[in-house]
């Protein structure tokens, strides 16, 4: 059995990794928005940069034996690849057309949409407490989006599409 010191050290490493991930994610969002606003960087070019960096990171992780690649049938791989591409493209378009606050808050709708997909497509059930938590999340996102000082209908369409394909991507990862 692991000693208390080993468990604390292990939990500390996990917490540090999660904190680093959070900080890097926030920096990426602010950097991307800054590039859009101050340099008019083309969205598709930024999306390509994201794909190349993701591939490079995954390749390095594979070479460091952090994970082993998994083989999938082409039909499952196609759905996963399309949903990943849609997730990156639509979230980038959402960031380009919305404020950072609206962009971030719209992403909070991913959890409710995942629950809806799992309920409708996989007949998964969720407790009443979990279902009730979806109400303030959804109302908060709707109110923020509508009353945003820079409301942008096209940005909201991209945000909604981004949430939908991100949710499909997350559910696909769970099923595979």
C-alpha positions, 0 to 999 in steps of 0.5 A: 500500500502506498504511503501517505507521502506517496499519495500526496506527491502523486495528487500534487503532480496531478493538481500541478498538471491540471493547473498548468493545463488550465493556464496554458488553455487560457493563454492560448485563448487570449493569444488567439483572440489577440491575433484575430483582433490586432493582425487579422490572422485568417481563421483557416490558417490558425486552424491549420496551425492548431492541427499541426501543433496537435499532431506534433504534440501527439507524436511527441507523446507517442514517442515518449510512451505516454500513450499507445496509438489505437487502431480503429475501423475507418468508419469510426475513425471518420466520425471521430476525425470529422467531429474533431475538425468541426470542433476546432474550426467552429470554436475558432470561428466562435472566438473570432466572432464573439467576445472572449467571455461569450466564447468561454461561456458558450463552451459551458453548454458542452456538458448539457449537450453531451447529456442530451446526446447520451439520453437521446442516443444511448438511453443513458439516465441522469439523476434529477439533481444533475438535470436540475444543474443544467437549468442555471447553466443554460439560462446563464449562457443564454442571458450572457449571450443575448446581453453581450455588449458585442452580440453577434448572431453569426458568432452565436451560430458558430458557438452553437455549432462548436458546442454541438460538434465538441459534444459529439466528439466527446461522446464519440471518444467515450463510445470508442 
